[in-house]
């Protein structure tokens, strides 16, 4: 399946164009619009512009191979729906998706204008599908299935090589697998004008944390140093980084908050700055970010 595209309508090509009635409008338009974009052509036999527009609509709709349907409603025979939708002139075309009208136009239009109208609406639809797919990829990543998440992000990037969320997500997959080099290479592909995006900033913070953690030292040795001398703030700081590298978020936050409690100005407020970097790396929805920010605020304004 092409990422970002809706599934083609289940009906065959012969069903993409049909006439409807007041009784069948809900089925032919509202229900059908949940699987494809549906155009409704409000027309009348006496309307000259209608006779010009309808063949164009039919030709264009057929070219989309089931992604778009055309439903024609004779307003003289079935005036109720046109009245409800306040159709005031003919021809009028409304586009429906997910059971609701999106946009429309009045009067006869050239083929190029009709195609541009449909392409714009399908483009909006495609973007919504991409966003939903990326959200699913993030959930897969959070569940720990790095390989599946990476494949999902890569599929989006096949369609859009500069998709910031997909690049950041793929970099996270590499980072969580321990491949810092490939994570850096991936995030470097983000265009310069998009590097301030929150998803990119989060990965950048996580990469910086990974670099620091690599030089922090052994957790057991650092814990022994802190226990031997609780006032050794450098050892406590290094311990926090080592704990963060092992994904012990609560432990890392505890150590940094303890440094801040003992001496908030130590090493140019290193503890507070490191906490902010951790929160950026973990993201605003992470429970440890939420709780850590609350505890830090309590100390700052105590």
Secondary structure, 3 states (H helix, E strand, C coil): CCCCCCCCCCCCHHHCEEECCCCCHHHHHHHHHHCCEEEEEEECCCCHHHHHHHHHHHHHHHCCCCCEEEEEEECCCCHHHHHHCCCCCCCEEEEEECCEEEEEEECCCCHHHHHHHHHHHHHHHHHHHHHHHHHHHHHHHHCCCHHHHHHHHHHHHHHCCCCHHHHHHHHHHHHHCCCHHHHHHHHCCCCHHHCCCHHHHHHHHHHHHHHHHHCCCCHHHHHHHHHHCCCCHHHHHHHHHHHHHCCCHHHHHHHHHHHHHHCCCCCCCHHHHHHHHHHHHHCCCCHHHHHHHHHHHHHHCC
